Amino acid sequence: MSYTRFLAAAVVGVVAASVHAQGLAPAQPAASVATGNAAQPRDLSALLEPILKKHDIPGMVAGIVVGDQLIATAAAGVRQRGSPEAVTLNDQFHIGSCTKAMTATLCAILVERGTLRWDMTLAEVFPNLADSMHEQFKPATLAQLLTNRAGVPANLDAGGLWGK
């Protein structure tokens, strides 16, 4: 499967998560974006075809979320380049490292809302866990964690993650 396909699906996921998390409405009222409701979202699959062609992507899926409702969905293309098997809305996509961008986006939303601060430390965010945290990680800030500058070693032992 194409990395580009995964990336395209992840980008759509970040946008959908961002719209949902911020409670943003589309530029147009929801009624003009989709005629469906939560039980029957509008099918926008035809809109993906030009994107697939322009960027040489085998297939992708997308969704539009407004508030807590999925108002539109789309699936177009094939599961694997050269294969006739079509992509469906029920397909699962491995998004891999794209979750880092999603996490950073959601953290930025929480900073914008005042729930978190870029200079907030792990000990501040998790005060009930601070006593059991490794001393090196207590002062690590959100900005340092999101930019890989917190001094956290790679491939930590899952059993001792963050502990003393």
C-alpha positions as CSV (number, residue, x, y, z in Angstrom):
1,M,0.0,0.0,0.0
2,S,1.1,3.5,-0.7
3,Y,2.6,5.8,2.0
4,T,0.9,8.7,0.2
5,R,-2.5,7.0,0.7
6,F,-1.9,6.7,4.4
7,L,-0.7,10.3,4.6
8,A,-3.8,11.6,2.7
9,A,-6.1,9.6,5.1
10,A,-4.2,10.9,8.1
11,V,-4.4,14.6,6.9
12,V,-8.2,14.2,6.6
13,G,-8.2,12.7,10.1
14,V,-6.3,15.6,11.5
15,V,-8.7,18.1,9.9
16,A,-11.7,16.1,11.1
17,A,-10.3,15.8,14.6
18,S,-9.5,19.5,14.7
19,V,-12.9,20.5,13.5
20,H,-14.5,18.2,16.1
21,A,-12.3,19.2,19.0
22,Q,-12.8,23.0,18.4
23,G,-16.5,22.7,17.7
24,L,-16.0,24.6,14.5
25,A,-18.7,24.8,11.9
26,P,-17.9,24.7,8.2
27,A,-17.8,28.0,6.2
28,Q,-21.3,27.1,5.0
29,P,-24.1,25.9,7.3
30,A,-24.2,22.1,7.8
31,A,-27.4,21.8,5.9
32,S,-25.8,23.2,2.7
33,V,-22.7,20.9,3.1
34,A,-24.7,17.7,3.6
35,T,-28.3,16.7,3.1
36,G,-27.8,13.6,5.4
37,N,-27.9,13.3,9.1
38,A,-25.8,11.4,11.6
39,A,-27.5,8.1,10.6
40,Q,-27.2,8.8,6.9
41,P,-24.2,11.0,6.1
42,R,-23.9,12.5,2.6
43,D,-21.6,10.6,0.2
44,L,-18.9,12.9,-1.2
45,S,-16.9,10.1,-2.9
46,A,-17.0,11.8,-6.3
47,L,-15.0,14.7,-4.8
48,L,-12.0,12.5,-4.1
49,E,-11.5,11.3,-7.7
50,P,-9.8,14.5,-8.9
51,I,-7.5,14.4,-5.8
52,L,-6.5,10.8,-6.5
53,K,-5.7,11.6,-10.1
54,K,-3.8,14.8,-9.4
55,H,-1.6,13.3,-6.7
56,D,-1.4,9.7,-8.1
57,I,-2.9,8.2,-5.0
58,P,-4.4,4.7,-5.3
59,G,-7.3,5.3,-2.9
60,M,-8.4,7.2,0.2
61,V,-11.3,7.8,2.5
62,A,-12.5,11.0,4.2
63,G,-15.1,12.3,6.5
64,I,-16.5,15.6,7.7
65,V,-17.4,15.9,11.3
66,V,-19.4,18.9,12.7
67,G,-19.9,18.9,16.4
68,D,-20.6,15.3,17.3
69,Q,-22.1,14.4,13.9
70,L,-20.5,12.7,10.9
71,I,-22.3,14.7,8.1
72,A,-20.4,13.4,5.1
73,T,-18.2,10.5,4.0
74,A,-16.2,9.5,1.0
75,A,-14.3,6.5,-0.3
76,A,-12.6,6.3,-3.7
77,G,-10.0,4.4,-5.6
78,V,-8.5,1.0,-4.9
79,R,-6.9,-0.7,-1.8
80,Q,-3.7,-1.4,-3.6
81,R,-2.2,0.1,-6.8
82,G,-2.9,-2.3,-9.7
83,S,-5.6,-4.1,-7.8
84,P,-9.3,-3.9,-8.8
85,E,-10.5,-4.1,-5.1
86,A,-12.2,-0.8,-4.2
87,V,-11.5,1.1,-1.0
88,T,-14.5,1.1,1.3
89,L,-15.5,3.2,4.3
90,N,-15.0,0.1,6.5
91,D,-11.3,-0.3,5.5
92,Q,-8.8,0.2,8.3
93,F,-5.7,2.5,7.7
94,H,-2.4,2.3,9.4
95,I,-1.5,5.9,10.1
96,G,1.8,5.3,11.9
97,S,3.7,8.4,12.8
98,C,0.9,10.7,11.6
99,T,-0.5,10.4,15.1
100,K,2.3,12.7,16.2
101,A,0.9,15.6,14.1
102,M,-2.6,14.8,15.4
103,T,-1.4,14.9,19.0
104,A,0.5,18.2,18.4
105,T,-2.6,19.7,16.8
106,L,-4.8,18.7,19.7
107,C,-2.2,20.0,22.2
108,A,-2.2,23.3,20.4
109,I,-5.9,23.5,20.7
110,L,-5.7,22.9,24.4
111,V,-3.0,25.6,24.7
112,E,-5.2,28.0,22.8
113,R,-8.1,27.3,25.1
114,G,-5.8,27.8,28.2
115,T,-6.1,24.3,29.4
116,L,-2.4,23.6,28.8
117,R,0.7,25.9,28.4
118,W,3.7,25.3,26.2
119,D,5.9,25.6,29.3
120,M,3.8,23.3,31.4
121,T,5.8,20.4,32.9
122,L,4.9,16.8,33.2
123,A,4.8,17.1,36.9
124,E,2.3,20.0,36.6
125,V,0.1,18.1,34.2
126,F,0.1,14.9,36.2
127,P,0.6,16.0,39.8
128,N,-0.8,12.7,41.2
129,L,2.0,10.9,39.4
130,A,4.8,13.3,40.0
131,D,6.2,11.4,43.0
132,S,6.6,8.2,41.0
133,M,8.1,10.0,37.9
134,H,11.7,9.7,37.1
135,E,13.4,13.0,38.2
136,Q,14.6,13.6,34.6
137,F,11.1,13.7,33.3
138,K,9.4,15.9,35.9
139,P,10.6,19.2,34.4
140,A,10.0,18.2,30.8
141,T,7.7,20.7,29.1
142,L,4.9,20.2,26.6
143,A,7.0,22.1,24.0
144,Q,10.0,20.0,24.7
145,L,8.0,16.8,24.4
146,L,6.4,17.8,21.1
147,T,9.7,18.8,19.6
148,N,11.6,15.8,20.8
149,R,13.8,18.0,23.1
150,A,12.8,16.6,26.5
151,G,15.7,14.2,26.8
152,V,13.5,11.1,26.7
153,P,15.6,8.2,25.4
154,A,14.3,6.2,22.4
155,N,12.7,2.8,22.8
156,L,12.0,3.0,26.5
157,D,11.2,-0.2,28.3
158,A,7.4,-0.3,28.4
159,G,7.4,-1.7,32.0
160,G,9.4,1.2,33.3
161,L,8.0,4.0,31.2
162,W,8.4,7.3,33.1
163,G,9.0,5.5,36.4
164,K,12.0,5.7,38.8
